[in-house]
Amino acid sequence: MTSFEPVRVPTAKVGLATASVYPESTANAFEIAARLGYDGVEVMVWTDPVSQDVNALRRLSDYHEVPILALHAPCLVITQRVWGTDPWAKLVRAKDAAEECGAQTVVVHPPFRWQREYARQFVGGIQEMANETDVRFAVENMFPLRARGREVTPYSPDWDPTTEDFPDFTLDLSHTSVSKSDALAMASTMGDRLSHVHIADGIGTARDEHLVPGRGTQPCAELLEGLAVQGFDGLVVVEVNTRRCENRAEREADLAEALAFTRLNLAAPAEVDTSAFRR
């Protein structure tokens, strides 16, 4: 008779970022998440009108029976005019939308350096907003830009949010690949404030690759197992790039592989040595 070693599986839910189905729509992301068995979605608020419409998002969630776990605030250069141009107003609107949708997290990037007033108030403002709601504002690690041997940091106070005292963090493993950071060390520095993970991969180029986890050089499996050891109760969201897929079947195959990888590795033996992964 075969004996099975008991494993520890945390309560963390595994979601699909709607950005992972681009160039398909936000609406299609709900359909795909339901078909593949994801626990919910993270909605990237961007130029797709549906992503900006709380009522439309709630209808999609109800129809497909797919919860909205998180919202990604419109922080990208291409979303500078989505939900207005005032960055603080965007975050307030993201908070309100998250509360209406039942999402537990708003993912936010550090300010761009040219957003001087917003950057000056950002750390204190995020802490203040976190005290006003149960929604978590999880500040995401970014990366410097490199070209012709030069490195430029477009974010303020820094691309690495662990230099400041934010209440919650998002750890993105494609971004650690670009910044050539030690993802496990960054997770350790974030400690109990690590509440959101963008699981993806990269091979260390200067381009933000968002590969399917397991196809690059990032310690995706090690991170997930370490989270399981710690009983992680945040969110793990698959955020990968499928825009080169030739059709829906190929895209869904990539997203199914990413989900399987995440679920397989987001578990650990019931009794393990945790010294290699401390939070």
N, C-alpha and C positions, 0 to 999 in steps of 0.2 A: 504494500500500500504506500502511495506517495504522500509524504507529509508536506504541508505548506507552512512557511514561516509567516506569522502574522505581520501585517503591515499597518502603518499609521497613515491615514489619508486625512488631510485637514479639511475644514469646512469651506475653504476658499472656492468660489465659483469660477468657472472658466468661460470667458466671454469672447465674442468676435467683434473686433473693431470694424465699423462699417467702412473705414478706409481700406480694409483688406480686400474688398470686392471691386475697387475702382479699376476700370472706368464704368463698371455697373453702378446702379443707383443705390441710395440709402434704402429705398423700399426693397430692392432685391437682396440686400444684406439680411434683412429680417427673414425673408423666405429661405435663404441659404442656411442661416443659423438654425432655423427650426428643422430643416431637413437633415442637417448633419448632427444635431443633438447638442449644440452649444447651450450653456445655461442662460445666456442672454447676450446682449449687445452693448458695446460702447459706441455711442453716436458721435461721429466727427461732425461738428457744426461747421459747415463750409458753404460753398456756393450753390449746392443742391438745395432748392427751396424747401423740400420736405425736411431736410435736416434742421432747418431753422424754425419749423412750425410745430409747436408742442402738441397741438390737437392732432395733427397728422401722425406724429410719432406715437401718440397714445393709441390711435386707431390701429396702426400697424402692429403695435405690441399686443393689443387685445386680439386682433384677428389671427396672428400667427402664434399666440400664446408664448411670446418671447419677451421676458422682462428687459427693461432698459436699466442696465446696471450702472452705467456711467455716461457722462457727457464729456467730450473734449472741447473745451472752449475755443472760439475762433482766434487763435494766436498766430497763425501762419501769415507770411507776407501776402499770400493770395486771398486771405480772408480779412484784410485790414479794414474793409468797409462792411463786413457782415455784422449785423446787429449794431450798426453805427460805427463811429470812429473813436469814441471815448473808451479806452481800455477798461477803466473801472466799471463803466456802465455795462460793458460786455460781461464782466464777471458777475455783476449783480443779476443780469438777465440769465446767465448760466445757472446761478444758484436757484433762481425762481423756477427755471425750466426743470432742473434736477428735482426739486421738491415736488413739482406737479407730476413728473414722470415716475417718481419713486426711485430715482437713481441715488446711489449712496456716495458717488464720487464725481467731482469735476476735475479733470486733468487740465493743468495750466502750465504754460512755458514761462521761464523767466522773461522779463521785458527785453526788448531790443535796446541797444545803447542809445539810439536816437530818441527813445521815449523817455526823456530825461526826468520829467516830473513824475511820471508813472513809476519809473525805476527807483526814484528817491523814496517813494512812499510804499513800495511793493512789499517789503518784508513785514512792516507793521500793519499794512492793510490786509494782507493775507491772514495774519494772526487775529486781527479784529473780526474779519468775516467768519473765520472758523469758530469764533465764540458766539456767533449769532445764529448758527444753524447746525443741524446734525450732519449736513452734507460735508464731506471731506474735500478740501482743496489740496490736491496732491501735486506738488511742483515737480516737474519732470527734468531729469538730467538731459542736457543737450550736448553740443560738441563745438569745437572751434572749426573755422574754415581754413583749409590749407590749399595753397597754390604757389607753384614755382619756388618752393622752399620756404615760403612765408606762412605764418599762422596769424589769423585774426580772430578775435573773440567778439561776436556780434551781440552778445548778451550782457546784461548788467543786473545784479552785481557780477555774475559769472555764469558760464555754461554749466558749472557743477553746483547744484543748489545746496549741497551738504556744507558749503562754506557759511551758510546762514541757518538760523534757528527756525525753520519752518515746522509746523505741526504734522504735516504729512508729505510723503514723497511718492513719486512715480519713478520706478527704475526701468529704463528702456535698454535692452541688450543690443539693439542695432546701434544705438547712440554710444554705448560704451565701446563698441567696435570702432566707430569713427574716431572717438576721442582717445583710443588706445588706453582706456582705463581698465583696471582690474574690477570686473563686475562683482565678484564675491566680496572684495574689500569694500566697495562702495555700498553693497547691501549691508555689510557689517556696520559701516559708519552710520547708515540711515537707521539701523537698529529697529526699535519698536515703531518708529515713525514711517517705516516702509509699509504702505498700505495698498499699493497698486503696482502691478508689474505689466509691462508690455513685453511679451515673450516674442522674440524674433532672433535673428542671427546675422552675422556678418563675418567677413574675412579680413577686416582691418584696413580696407581702402579708405580714401578720403570721401567716399560717397556713402550716403545713408541708404544701405541696401535692403534692410528688412527682409532677409531671407527666411524661408521656412526653418524653424528651429531644428538643429541637427545637421544642417547643410553648411555651416560655417565653422568658425573657430571659437565662438563664445561658449562659456561654461553653462549652457542652458540647462542641461540635465542636472549638473551639480547644484545650480541655484535652486531649481525646483525641488530636488530632494532635500536640500537644506531648509527650504520653507516648510516642507512637510514635517521635518524633524521638530521645527519650532512651533508647529500647530498654527501656521499662518491662516488668518481669517479675513484677509483682504480680498482683492480681485486679481486674477491673472487673465490678461486679455491678449489674444492672438492678434498681433498687428504686423502683417506681412504684406509684401508687394507682389501682387498677382497680375499686374498690368501687362506683362509679356505673355500671359497665357492666351492661347489662340482661340479658346472657346470656353463655354460654361463648364463642360465636363472636366477640362484640364484645371480650371480654377477651383472647382469643388474638390478635385483630387488633392490639390495642394492644401486646401483648408482642412480637409479630413485628416491628412497626414499631420498637420500642425496640431490639430486637436488630439489625435491619438498620442503623439509625442508628449504633449503637455500632461494629459491624464496619466500616462504610463509613469512619467518621472515625478509627478506631484504626489509621491508616496515614498515612504521609507520604512525599513524594518522597525518593528515595535521597540526593539532595544538596539540602539546604535551609539557609536562614539561620536558625540557632537563637537568635539574639540576643534575640528577643521572648519566649522561654520558657526561662528558666534555672532549674535545680534546684540 
